[in-house]
Amino acid sequence: MADSGLGDVESLPRGGFRCRLCHVAVANKPSLDDHLRGKKHQRLENLRTVRQAQELRSVFVSGFRKGTPASELSDYFQAYGEVANVVMDKDKGVYAIVELQNETVLEKVLAQPQHSLGGQKLRVKPREKKDFKYTPPRKQGSARQGQLSPEKLAQKLCQADNVDAQMSLMVQLFEFSESERRLRDLLVTLFQEVFLEFFPGSAVLPFGSSVNGFAVSGCDLDLFLDLEKTKNFQASAKRPSGPQAEDGASVEQDSCSEDSILSDIDLASATVPEVLELVAAVMRKCVPGVHNVQAVLTARRPVVKFWHKESGLRGDISINNKLAICNTRFLQLCTEMDERVRPLVYVVRYWAKQQALAGNPFGGGPLLNNYALTLLVLFFLQTRTPPILPTVAHLKELSVEEERTVVDGWDCSFPKDSARLEPSGNKEDLCSLLSEFFRAFEDYDFAGCVISLWEGRPLPLPSFLSSSEAGSKLKLGPFNLQDPFEQSHNVAANVNEKTALRFQRCCCNAAKYCRSLQYQRKSSKGKIWGLVRLFQPGATEASVAENFVIGLPLTMAVPPAQAHELLGQARDFHLLWFQKVCASVAFVLRDVLKCSCVEVGQGLGEEQEVSEVKQEEEELEAKTQQLSVGSKRPLDEGGSNVSLPAKRLRVDDLLPGEESMTWNCAVWHRVWLGRRRIRRQLQGPESETQHQKANSLDLEAKVSEAISQQKCEARPTDPLFQFTVCAQASRGGTSCEQDTRISLRFSTDPEQASVFQEFFHFLQGFLPRMVEQHLVRKA
C-alpha cells in the first residue's frame, strides 16, 4: 500500500475503511488496497499534486478596475517572468489568481513593494493554501447536469465563424435535448393520470419556457390544472336524477362523484387557496417521486411548488392562470413567424443573467425575469423598419371567428397558424439586430412611458394614464412593460431604480462594444471575440466616472391626472417644473443628508449658497399655482420672465434641452451607513406607519444628524470626499414622444471614486424617493 495514500484513509467501525480523497468506503483491507491502486484514486492524487504545485507559484491579485481583462493582468506580470495562467473571478470580477511559471518569478513579484495597473494600486499576496477537495459528479438523473459552464460555452462559441453562427449555436447548446423533452412529456402524462383520478375531466397543460420556444435545459416545469370540465361534471352530478337515470347516465356520474375527491369539496364555491391545498395533498400522497410539495398562496398567481426527485426537475402548478396559456401560444407564434426571434431572445437572456440584471429569484426580487426580457426583444422587433413582428392589435385583426378568445375580460385573439401571416420584408442579420437592440434601449425613458406590445410603440405616461382604462390599475415604476394581453399588468413592476439604471448602462456599454471589430470579426490570434466578451460580467463596463447618473421622471413632480394637460404648456411649465425638482434635489442633499452644497454660476464665474433655494421655492410655488389646468401663464411686457436670481437663464433665452444646474458638494460623514438601525432607535417600538411616512423627510434628516454626531461633535477639518452634480433636463428624446426626464450626473476625483461609489449606490434608491416626498410636501 503506497504511503501517499495512507494519509487519506480513516478507519471505520467493524474493520472498514474510508478514503477521504475519493469519498469511498470499503469493507476490508484488501478492498482498500485495490481502491488505492485504482485509476480513480491515482487520478485524483495526480490532480492534487498539480493543484498544490500551482498554489506554490500563484499570487492573489485584487484592487484592479472591475472589468479588467485577463490579458492586461498577464501583460503586467510578464515583466517579472513567464505567466502560466490567469483565472478571473467570474461572478464579481474583483480579484484574480495569477499562476506564474515557477517560484523564482513568484519571489520577484512579491519582492516588489508596490504594484499598480491603470492608475489603480494592486494588492498582491501569495495565494492561500487550501485543502484539496473532490466534488463528486451529480446524479445522472439530474435535469441540470447538462448545463454548460461559462468556460466551456466560451470555447464552443469562439470556434464559430461569425456572430450569426454564435447566436444560432446558443440555441442549440441551451435548448432541450430530445431525451429531456421526452422526460418532461412523461412527467406531464404522470400528473395527468393522477389528477384525472381525483378531478374527472381535468387537464394538465404545460406553459412557459418548457413549451413556448425558449426552453433552457433544466428550467422549471410550469403546469396549469384546468378544472373547468371538472366543475361542470360536479354541477351535473348534483342535479336531481331525471329521465336520464333510466339509461344509467346519471347513475354513472353519481358513482364517479362518490369515488372522487369531489365529494369533499364544491369547486364552484371553493376559494383558490382551498383548491390548491387539496391539489398539494394529492401530489404529496399520490404522485410517485414528487417531494418538497408546498402551496405558495401569497404569490400574485398562487401555485403549488414541487420537486421531482428522479428527474431533478422543479416546477409549480396553478389553477387560475389561463392567460399564461395564451401568452405561451403567442410566444410560440412569434418564433414561427421569424427564425431570428429565438437566437436573439436566447442571447439577450443569457447576457442579462451574466450582467446580474435578470433572474428568477425565489420570492421575487428587483431583477428582470425571463418573460420580461422576451417581451422586450419582441417589442424591439416590432419597432424595426420594416417591422419583423406585427403588433398584437394587428394580429387580432387577422384572427378569424373561431380564433376569437376572451380570458378574464382581456381580448386574447390572434391567428393560431403562422402560415397565414405575411413574412417580414426586413433582412437584417442577427449580428446587427443584437447591436441595434442595445442601441435602442441605451437611453430609453422606461419610467416616463409604458412599453406596449399591443400597439408596438412606447405610450407616453401622461397620455396613457388619462386615456387607457388599464392605466389606473397598472402598477407604475422605474420600468414599465405592459403585458400583451393582460394590459393592467406591468411585467417589470418588481424592478427598482437601481436595476433599471444598470440595465440602461449595460445596454450603453454593450452598444459601444458591438461597434468594435472585436465583436464583429473572429480573432485570428485566438483571443475571445463576438458574444464571448459580451457575456463576461463587467467586461464591457465603461469607466466608473461615466456611470454615475440618476434619472428623475416628470411624474415625480406632477400628479398623473394633470400631467397630460400641463405638457401642452411645455415651455413655461417645463422650466418651472425643472426648477422645483432641482430645489428638491438641493434640499435633500443639504438638509436631509447634511452635505455642503454650493450652486455653481452658469457662465458668470460666481457661486451661490444653496440656502437661497428656499426663498426661490416660495416664488416658484406661487408661479406654478398660476399654471392651473386649462389656463395659460399670464405674460406682461415688462415681466414676461420668471423672477429668478440674476445668474439663472431667462425663460426667453432658454431653448428646449438647455436647462441645467450644477452644484459642488462635500460629504463630511458616512451618512449612508447604519441608517436602518438609527432609524429604528429614533422611531421607537410604538410608532405608527402613517405617521412615519408623513414625517419621513424629517426623520431621515434626524438620522443623518445622529450619524454625524456619533464620532465627533464638530465637523472634521477635511471632508470625506467632494463631488459635483449636474442636473440636466431633456425633451423630445427618440425613445418616447414626450421625454421629460431630469438626469443627475455625478462626477468626482478618481482618487475618491471608491468611497464615492458606496455613497452613489445609496443615492440611487434614496434620492429619487426623498425628492418625490419633498415635491409632494410642497404641492
Secondary structure, 3 states (H helix, E strand, C coil): CCHHHHCCEEECHHHCEEECCCCEEECCHHHHHHHHHCHHHHHHHHHHHHHHHHHHCEEEEECCCCCCCHHHHHHHHHHHCCEEEEEECCCCCCEEEEEECCHHHHHHHHHCCCEEECCEEEEEEECCCCCCCCCCCCCCCCCCCCCCCHHHHHHHHHCCCCHHHHHHHHHHHHCCCHHHHHHHHHHHHHHHHHHHHHCCCCEEEEEHHHCCCCCCCCCCEEEEEECHHHHHHHHHHHCCCCHHHHHCHHHHHHHHHHHCHHHHCCCCCCCHHHHHHHHHHHHHHHCCCEEEEEEECCCCCCEEEEEECCCCEEEEEECCCHHHHHHHHHHHHHHHHCCCHHHHHHHHHHHHHHCCCECCCCCCCCCECHHHHHHHHHHHHHCCCCCCCCCHHHHHHHCCHHHCCEECCEECCCCCCHHHCCCCCCCCCHHHHHHHHHHHHCCCCCCCEEEECCCCEEEEHHHHHHHCHHHHCCCCCCCCEECCCCCCCECCCCCCHHHHHHHHHHHHHHHHHHCCHHHHCCCCCCCCCCHHHHHCCCCCCCCHHHHCEEEECHHHCCCHHHHHHHHHHHHHHHHHHHHHHHHHHHHHHHHHCCCEEEEECCCCCCEEEHHHHHHHHHHHHHHHHHCCCCCCCCCCCCCCCCCCCCCCCCHHHCCCCCCEEEEEEEECCCCCCCHHHHHHHHHCCCCCHHHHHHCHHHHHHHHHHHHHCCCCCCCCCCCCEEEEEEEEEECCCCCCCCCCEEEEEEEECHHHHHHHHHHHHHHHHHHHHHHHHHHHHHC
